[in-house]
Every structure is written in C-alpha cells, then in structure tokens.
Amino acid sequence: MIRLSTGIHDFDKLIEGGIPQGFFVALTGEPGTGKTIFSLSFTYEGLKQGEPAIYVTTEESRDSIIRQAKMFNWDLERFLDSKLIIIDALMKEREDEWSLSELEPEALVQKVILAKQKLGSGWARLVIDSVSALFLDKPAMARKISYYLKRVLNKWRFTILATSQYAITTSQAFGFGVEHVADGIIRFRRVIKDGMLHRYIVIEKMRQTNHDKYVWEIDIVQGKGIVLLNKLNERREDYALPKKVMDKIKEANKDEDLKGEAND
C-alpha cells in the first residue's frame, strides 16, 4: 500500500507512515482547531514530492489561502498552474478560470475534473475546505452529497481530504454525512483551560491501518505548522460523546434524512 505523508511526520507515525493513496478522509472539528493548516501541510508535502494538487476553498479566498500558507514557509505560488490549482468558491465576483460562481456539488465536481485534466492523468491530492459549505443550508442532504463526491471523484485518481465543520452543540446541523462515507476520520477539538486555548487531535478511523487510538495535544507554530505536543491518558473511546448523546444525534439525523428524501 502506498501511503502519503501529511507533512507532519510525528503524525504520520500514528497512521503507519501516512494516509493510504486513494482514500477519502474527513477532517472534522470546530472552527480554529487546525483543519485548514493540516490540509495545507498535506498539499504542500505532495507538491514538494512532485505530486500535483487541487485545493478547493469555500470559506477563504484564494489569496487568503496563499498568505496563510506563507506563515508556515509553504510557498504555494511557485507551484500555481504547473502543479497546483486553487479553486476559489468564495469570491463569486471573480470570473477567472478557477473560480466558482455557484457553490453546488455538480459545479464543484466539474471544476475539479477540469483542473485534474489540466494537471495530468496521474495520482493527485485533493482538498475540499470545507465540504460543509455544500450542505449547511440542507443538512439532510449531507450524506447524499458526500457519497456523490466520493463516488465521482474516486474515478479520477485522487487522495481526498474533506474538512467538515463540527460543534457538539450543533452537530445535527452540520450532519454526519461526510463521516458515513469516509475511509478515515481525523477529529480536531479545542478546549479552554485556565484561560488558555488548547487544541487536540484524535484518529477515529483509518481503514486498513493499525492507527493510534489516543488523544494528542497539538499546537500551531508559525514557520512549522502543526506540532504534536504530548499524548493524553484518554483514548478515543474515552473522548467520544456519550452513547446516549450519540444515539439521540443518530436518531435525529435519520429523521432529517427521511425529510430530505421526501423533498428530493
């Protein structure tokens, strides 16, 4: 099995060397927990190794993504158009080749395919940051849209990271659609302790991988990116939501799915 480095080498050790090529991996977590930084690291690591990449941004502009990467010494601009295409799905007033005027799943997929055809027929890395933007106003469609993306894009030889906004208090609104179809789930969390922000990461799922099951505290360091600090005593099983809460969320999602199917 070919495994792709995330660029975070201590993290790679937790998943037997990297993300399996061809996987669809969900990065889920609250805003500000490190999902975009993780995605940029994954993208830049591939570019350094000569692998083409497509980065779809739905919540920041293309320029903002490039500036953010520079904070960690990741120069995306030198790869633009030759190895990297950034599809801007936020700045709708732009009318360049790699912007989306409408954020719809079909339009996004067609733009990604056009970008892949330009970059070549080999394997490529794809980031959709964030996929939640496609169904925030229709959460009952989350699973259907996520399955559509995976089914169509897998034919184009992508290894895909899809970020998904998630908060415990509004988990139903964001939906579990991405997690249902994902080959891997990497969950990010944040907690305020003693007036200070702490960020955490845990691998909840990675098929065909004997992955680490502990929660790790992480930091975001300028010039480096995500750094693993220390392993916590809690395992993933200790960190998950209580079963009663999960059952209620799943039951609510079933009701939303039924409503969505009735309206589809």
N, C-alpha and C positions, 0 to 999 in steps of 0.2 A: 504494500500500500504506500502510495506517495503522500507524504504529509507536508503541509505548507506552514512555514514559520509565521508567527504573528508579529515578529519583530521584538516581542517581549520574551526573551529567551528563558527567564525563570518560569514564565507561564507555560511556555512550550513543554517544559519538563513535566508539567502536570497532566498533559494530554499525549504522552508518548511521542513527543517531538513536534507536534503541530496538528493543524486541522486537516483531516483527510481530504484529498483532492476530490472535487465534485460534490461536496456536502453543501447543504443549506443550513446555516447556523443562525439562530436567533440570539441577539444581544438585547436582553430585556432589563429595564431598570428605570428608576426615576430620573428626571432631568438633572444634569450636573453630576452624574455618577461616573462618567468616563467612557461612555459608549462610543462617542464620536472619536475621541483620542485613540481608543482601541482600534477603531475602523481605519483611521488614518495610518496608524502604525502597520497594520496588516497590508494596506495598499502600498505604502512606501517600501516595505520589505520586499514585496513582489517586484516592484519596479527596479529596485537595486539588483535583483537577481535576473533581470531581463524579461520578467513576466508582464504582459500588458494588463491594464486595469481600467475599469469603468467605475466612476463614483457618482451615484445619484444623490443629490442633496435636495431635500424637500423643506428644510426648516432654516437653512442658511443659504446665502448667496454663494456663487462660485468663488468670488473674490474673498469672501469671509473664510471659506474652507482653506484657500491657499494661504491666507495670512495666519490662520490658526496653525497650520502645519509648520510654517516657518518658525513658530515659537519653540518647536522641538527639533529644529535644524533639519526638517524634511522639506527639501526644495522640490515641490511638485511641478513648478513652472517649466523646468528644463525637460520634463517628460511630456508636456502637453502636446496633443495631436499625434505625436510619434508613438508613444507607449501608453499614454493616459488621456482619457476623455472624461471630463466632469460635466454631467448633465444637470443643469440648473432648473429645478422645478419650482423655485420660489419666486424669482424675479420675472414675473409674467410679462412685463413690459418689454423685455428683451426679445428680439426676433432673430437671434443668431441661430446657427445650425444646431447647437447643442442646448437649447432651452425648450422648456415645455410650456405652452400657453394654457393647457388644461391638465390638471392632475387627476388622470383617470388611469386605471390599470392597463387598459389596452394601449393607450397612447404611450405610457411609460415603457411597456414591453417593446413596442415598435421602435421607439427611440434607442433603447438598449441594443436591439438587434442591428440597427443601422450602425451604431458605434462599434459593435463587435465585427461587423463586416469590414469596416474601415481598418480595424486593428489587426485582422487576420484570423485564420481558422483554428489556431491552436488553443490551448487552455488559457483562460484569463481569470482574474479576480474581479468580482463584482460586489460593490457595497450599495445598499439602499438605505439611506439615512434621512428620515426614518420611514419605515413601511407603514407606521401608524397613521400617517397623514392621508393614506388612501382610504381609510375606513373610520376616521374619527367621527364623521357625521352619520355613519351607518355601521355601528359596531356589530350588528347581527351578521354582516357580510364578511367579517374578519377572516373566518376560516375559509370561506369560498374564495376570497381574493388571494389569500396566502397560498392556497393549493394551486390556483391558476398560475401564479408567478412561478412556483416551483416546477410545475408540470411543463410549462412552455420554455422557461429559461434553461432548464437542465439539458435540453437538447442542444444548447449552444456552447457546451463545454465550459461552464462557469463553476467556480467555487464561490459561494454566495454568503455574505454577511448581511443580515437584515436587522437593523436596530428597531426596537419597539418600546415606546413609552409605557411605563407601568408605575402605578402607585397603589399601595394597598387599599387606600380609601376609595379609589375609583377604578379598581381592577375590572369590574364589569364593563365600564365604559370603554376601556382600551381593548378589551377582548383577549381571549387566549388563542385566537386563530393561528398566529404565527407559530406558537409553541406546539400546536397539534401536528403541524406538518414538518417541523424542523428535525434535521438529523442530529443537531446539537443545540443545547440551551446553555448560555452563559449569562448568569444573572448578576446584576450590579445593584448595590444598596448603599444608602447613606444614613448616618445617624449622628445626631448632635450629642456629644458627651462633654460635660464640664465646659460648655460654651464653645466647643471646637468641633468642626466638621470632620467626620471620619467616613472613609469610603471602603466598601468591601466588594469582593468578587467570589463567586462560587460556581463551579461547573455542575449543573444539574443533570446534564445529559450529553453524551457524545458517543454515538453508535460506533461499534467495532473498536472501542478504545477502553482500556483499563484506566479510567481517569481518576484523578484526585477527588476526594469527597469532602474535603474540609473547606471552611470559610477562610479567606485570606484578606487581611487588611492591605489596602493599596494606597499609593499616593500618586499624584500627577506632578511631575517635576519638570520645570521648564528646561529645555535643552535635551531632555531624555525621553519624556513621555510617561507611561505608566510603569511604576516600580512596585514590586511586591515587597511588603514590609515584614509581615510575620503571619504565621498560621495561628488561627484561633483554636480553642479547645472544642468549639462546636463543630459538628459535622453537618453536612447538608440536611440530614434528617432532622437535626435539632433546629435548623434555621428556617425550615419551611413553615408555611402558615399552618395553624392547627387544622386537623382533619375536618372538624365541624365547619370551619370557615371555608375550606376548600370545597366541601360538599355543597354548601349554600351557593358559592360562586358558580360551580359547575351546573347546578340546577337552574340558576338564573340565566346562565349562558344558553342552556338548552331551550328555555322559553324564548330567548332572543333569536336563536337560530330558527325556531319554528315560525316566529313572526316574519323573519327575513325571507324564509322560503315561501310563505304565504303571499308576501308582497312582491316576490321576484317574478 
